[in-house]
Amino acid sequence: MRAGAEPGPARVVSMNLCTDQLAMLLAAPGQLVSVSHLASDPLSSSMVDEAAAYPANRGGAEQIFLMHPDLVLAGTYTSLASVALLRDLGVEVVQLPPVNALDQVPEQIRAVGAALGRAAAAEALVAEFEQGLAALRSDLPPRRAALYYPNGYTVGEGTLADDVLNHTGFTNVGATAGLTGGGTLPLERLVLAAPDLIVTSTPYPGASRSEEILRHPALAALRARAGSVVTSDADWVCGTPHILRALAAMKAAREALP
């Protein structure tokens, strides 16, 4: 270890999309040796280019153990059998829960920074994030926005996406419909809610029946009357500084409404 360097594990493997990105942002050169295969998926990951520099893993305990990690980063719902087996084999595994609110992002950054022995880098990233977060708060009167995804999926209270909407000048139709967490919102209820903005995700390649609802004539008519934004799921999924891009898009959408 270099003089003055913070102590930390020499070989780190991440097996979760969100810890992948935080580790890539915080790890010292050479410290991170593998990220999950999802880090290379442009529809899921905000750091596809950076992920190309690391070997990918698929969350299997055998594959990860053979990488000889000092530390494995995982989510609380990530390949639980693999996590248990790695711990049985004597590998340290740090699990991070999903982020459900913007004020939890600094906690997540600090947790990964502490695990990596990179607390100073984490504090610098937290300061940058909090500055960006403050700049993206909207003071405009709230308007109604609906997040609407394949199979009529949406999110309600207690979710990171709900907090993004609230921060940028919107009330969430899913939350006012009584949803907590994620769930299905029938198209009829969406139309009756008459949102001022509809937010949908970038379609996946290939045909999918789950996406047919996004081409329904009733939804097309609603989108013609209201504002409409197509976003990348990648910037909304994880509690990383990349959530600022989702916030910027939504603040711009709020300012564009008449």
C-alpha positions as CSV (number, residue, x, y, z in Angstrom):
1,M,0.0,0.0,0.0
2,R,1.3,3.5,-0.9
3,A,2.3,5.8,2.0
4,G,-0.7,7.9,3.0
5,A,-3.2,5.7,1.1
6,E,-6.3,4.5,2.8
7,P,-6.4,0.8,3.7
8,G,-8.7,-1.2,1.6
9,P,-9.1,-4.6,-0.2
10,A,-6.8,-5.2,-3.1
11,R,-9.2,-7.2,-5.3
12,V,-12.8,-6.3,-5.4
13,V,-15.6,-7.9,-7.4
14,S,-19.1,-6.4,-7.8
15,M,-22.0,-8.6,-8.7
16,N,-24.8,-6.1,-8.7
17,L,-25.7,-3.4,-11.2
18,C,-25.8,-0.6,-8.7
19,T,-22.7,-1.5,-6.8
20,D,-21.0,-2.0,-10.1
21,Q,-21.4,1.7,-10.9
22,L,-20.5,3.0,-7.5
23,A,-17.4,0.8,-7.4
24,M,-16.3,2.1,-10.9
25,L,-16.8,5.6,-9.6
26,L,-14.8,5.1,-6.4
27,A,-12.3,2.3,-6.7
28,A,-8.6,3.0,-6.9
29,P,-6.8,2.1,-10.1
30,G,-6.5,-1.7,-10.2
31,Q,-8.7,-2.3,-7.2
32,L,-11.8,-3.4,-9.0
33,V,-11.3,-6.6,-10.9
34,S,-14.8,-7.5,-12.2
35,V,-18.3,-6.1,-12.5
36,S,-21.6,-7.8,-13.4
37,H,-22.7,-8.4,-17.0
38,L,-25.5,-5.9,-16.5
39,A,-23.0,-3.1,-16.3
40,S,-22.5,-3.5,-20.1
41,D,-26.3,-3.4,-20.9
42,P,-27.0,0.1,-22.3
43,L,-30.7,-0.1,-21.3
44,S,-29.8,-0.9,-17.7
45,S,-26.4,0.7,-17.0
46,S,-25.3,4.3,-17.1
47,M,-21.6,3.3,-17.3
48,V,-21.4,1.0,-20.3
49,D,-18.2,2.5,-21.7
50,E,-16.5,2.3,-18.3
51,A,-17.7,-1.3,-17.8
52,A,-15.9,-2.4,-21.0
53,A,-12.6,-2.1,-19.0
54,Y,-13.5,-4.9,-16.6
55,P,-14.2,-8.6,-17.0
56,A,-17.9,-9.4,-16.6
57,N,-19.3,-11.9,-14.1
58,R,-22.8,-13.5,-14.0
59,G,-23.0,-13.7,-10.2
60,G,-22.0,-17.3,-9.9
61,A,-20.1,-18.1,-6.7
62,E,-17.7,-20.5,-8.5
63,Q,-16.8,-17.9,-11.1
64,I,-16.3,-15.1,-8.5
65,F,-14.4,-17.3,-6.1
66,L,-11.8,-18.1,-8.8
67,M,-11.2,-14.4,-9.2
68,H,-9.7,-14.5,-5.6
69,P,-11.5,-11.4,-4.3
70,D,-10.7,-9.8,-1.0
71,L,-14.2,-8.3,-1.1
72,V,-17.4,-8.8,-3.0
73,L,-20.1,-6.1,-3.4
74,A,-23.7,-7.2,-3.8
75,G,-27.2,-6.1,-3.4
76,T,-29.5,-7.4,-0.7
77,Y,-31.5,-9.3,-3.3
78,T,-28.5,-10.3,-5.5
79,S,-28.0,-14.1,-6.1
80,L,-28.6,-15.0,-2.5
81,A,-27.4,-18.5,-2.9
82,S,-24.1,-17.2,-4.4
83,V,-23.7,-14.8,-1.6
84,A,-24.2,-17.5,1.1
85,L,-21.8,-19.8,-0.7
86,L,-19.1,-17.1,-1.0
87,R,-19.4,-16.4,2.7
88,D,-19.1,-20.1,3.5
89,L,-15.9,-20.1,1.5
90,G,-14.5,-17.3,3.7
91,V,-15.0,-14.4,1.2
92,E,-16.2,-11.1,2.7
93,V,-19.4,-9.9,1.1
94,V,-20.9,-6.4,1.6
95,Q,-24.6,-6.2,0.6
96,L,-26.3,-2.9,0.0
97,P,-30.0,-2.4,0.0
98,P,-31.9,-0.7,-2.9
99,V,-32.1,3.1,-2.7
100,N,-35.7,4.3,-2.4
101,A,-35.1,8.1,-1.9
102,L,-32.7,10.7,-3.1
103,D,-31.5,11.4,0.5
104,Q,-30.3,7.8,0.6
105,V,-27.8,8.2,-2.3
106,P,-25.1,9.8,-0.1
107,E,-25.4,6.9,2.4
108,Q,-24.9,4.4,-0.5
109,I,-21.9,6.3,-1.8
110,R,-20.3,6.4,1.7
111,A,-21.0,2.7,2.3
112,V,-19.2,1.7,-0.9
113,G,-16.4,4.2,-0.1
114,A,-16.0,2.7,3.4
115,A,-15.9,-0.9,2.0
116,L,-13.3,0.0,-0.5
117,G,-11.2,2.1,1.9
118,R,-11.9,5.1,-0.3
119,A,-13.8,7.4,2.2
120,A,-12.2,10.6,1.0
121,A,-13.2,9.8,-2.6
122,A,-16.7,9.0,-1.4
123,E,-17.0,12.4,0.4
124,A,-15.9,14.3,-2.7
125,L,-18.5,12.4,-4.8
126,V,-21.2,13.1,-2.1
127,A,-20.4,16.8,-2.2
128,E,-20.7,16.9,-6.0
129,F,-24.0,15.0,-5.9
130,E,-25.6,17.2,-3.2
131,Q,-24.6,20.3,-5.1
132,G,-26.2,18.9,-8.3
133,L,-29.3,17.8,-6.4
134,A,-29.9,21.2,-4.9
135,A,-29.5,22.9,-8.3
136,L,-32.2,20.5,-9.8
137,R,-35.0,21.2,-7.4
138,S,-38.0,22.8,-9.0
139,D,-39.9,25.6,-7.4
140,L,-42.7,25.5,-9.9
141,P,-46.2,24.5,-8.8
142,P,-46.6,20.7,-9.0
143,R,-48.2,19.1,-12.1
144,R,-49.3,15.5,-12.5
145,A,-46.9,13.0,-14.1
146,A,-47.4,9.3,-14.8
147,L,-44.6,6.8,-15.2
148,Y,-45.9,4.1,-17.5
149,Y,-44.0,1.1,-18.6
150,P,-44.6,-2.3,-20.3
151,N,-47.5,-4.3,-18.9
152,G,-48.9,-1.1,-17.5
153,Y,-46.3,-1.1,-14.8
154,T,-45.8,2.1,-12.7
155,V,-44.4,3.1,-9.3
156,G,-45.9,4.8,-6.3
157,E,-44.8,6.0,-3.0
158,G,-41.6,4.9,-1.3
159,T,-39.6,4.7,-4.6
160,L,-36.7,6.5,-6.0
161,A,-38.6,7.4,-9.1
162,D,-41.4,8.9,-7.0
163,D,-38.9,11.1,-5.2
164,V,-37.4,12.2,-8.5
165,L,-40.8,13.4,-9.6
166,N,-41.5,15.2,-6.4
167,H,-38.1,16.9,-6.5
168,T,-38.7,18.3,-10.0
169,G,-42.1,19.7,-9.7
170,F,-44.5,16.8,-10.2
171,T,-47.0,14.7,-8.3
172,N,-46.9,11.1,-9.1
173,V,-50.1,9.6,-10.5
174,G,-49.1,6.2,-9.3
175,A,-48.8,7.5,-5.7
176,T,-52.1,9.3,-5.8
177,A,-53.7,6.1,-7.1
178,G,-52.6,4.5,-3.9
179,L,-49.6,2.4,-5.0
180,T,-46.7,1.8,-2.7
181,G,-43.6,0.5,-4.4
182,G,-44.3,-0.9,-7.9
183,G,-47.5,-2.2,-9.4
184,T,-49.8,-2.2,-12.4
185,L,-52.0,0.8,-13.3
186,P,-54.8,-0.1,-15.6
187,L,-54.9,2.0,-18.7
188,E,-58.4,3.2,-17.9
189,R,-57.3,4.6,-14.6
190,L,-54.3,6.4,-16.3
191,V,-56.7,8.0,-18.8
192,L,-59.1,9.1,-16.1
193,A,-56.2,10.6,-14.1
194,A,-55.5,12.9,-17.1
195,P,-51.8,13.5,-16.3
196,D,-49.9,16.5,-17.6
197,L,-46.9,14.4,-18.5
198,I,-46.4,10.7,-19.4
199,V,-42.9,9.2,-18.9
200,T,-42.1,6.0,-20.7
201,S,-38.9,4.0,-21.1
202,T,-36.8,3.3,-24.1
203,P,-38.2,0.1,-25.8
204,Y,-36.1,-3.0,-25.7
205,P,-35.0,-4.5,-29.1
206,G,-37.3,-7.0,-30.7
207,A,-41.1,-7.5,-30.3
208,S,-42.6,-7.9,-26.9
209,R,-46.2,-8.3,-26.0
210,S,-45.6,-6.5,-22.7
211,E,-44.8,-3.3,-24.7
212,E,-48.0,-3.4,-26.8
213,I,-49.9,-1.4,-24.2
214,L,-47.5,1.5,-24.9
215,R,-48.8,1.6,-28.5
216,H,-52.5,1.5,-27.5
217,P,-54.6,4.2,-29.2
218,A,-56.0,5.5,-25.9
219,L,-52.5,6.0,-24.6
220,A,-51.5,7.6,-27.9
221,A,-54.4,10.1,-27.6
222,L,-53.4,10.9,-24.0
223,R,-49.8,11.5,-25.0
224,A,-50.9,13.8,-27.8
225,R,-52.8,16.0,-25.3
226,A,-50.2,15.8,-22.5
227,G,-46.5,16.2,-22.5
228,S,-44.4,13.0,-23.1
229,V,-40.9,12.1,-22.2
230,V,-39.0,8.9,-23.2
231,T,-36.2,8.2,-20.8
232,S,-33.5,5.7,-20.3
233,D,-34.2,3.3,-17.4
234,A,-30.5,3.2,-16.8
235,D,-30.5,6.7,-15.1
236,W,-33.5,5.9,-12.9
237,V,-32.6,2.4,-11.6
238,C,-29.8,3.0,-9.1
239,G,-29.0,5.4,-6.3
240,T,-25.8,6.7,-7.9
241,P,-24.9,10.2,-9.0
242,H,-26.2,9.3,-12.5
243,I,-29.7,9.9,-11.0
244,L,-28.9,13.6,-11.6
245,R,-29.4,13.0,-15.3
246,A,-33.0,11.7,-14.7
247,L,-33.6,14.8,-12.5
248,A,-32.3,17.1,-15.1
249,A,-34.6,15.6,-17.8
250,M,-37.6,15.8,-15.5
251,K,-36.9,19.4,-14.4
252,A,-36.6,20.4,-18.1
253,A,-39.9,18.6,-18.8
254,R,-41.6,20.5,-16.0
255,E,-40.3,23.8,-17.3
256,A,-41.5,23.0,-20.8
257,L,-45.1,22.5,-19.7
258,P,-47.4,25.5,-20.3
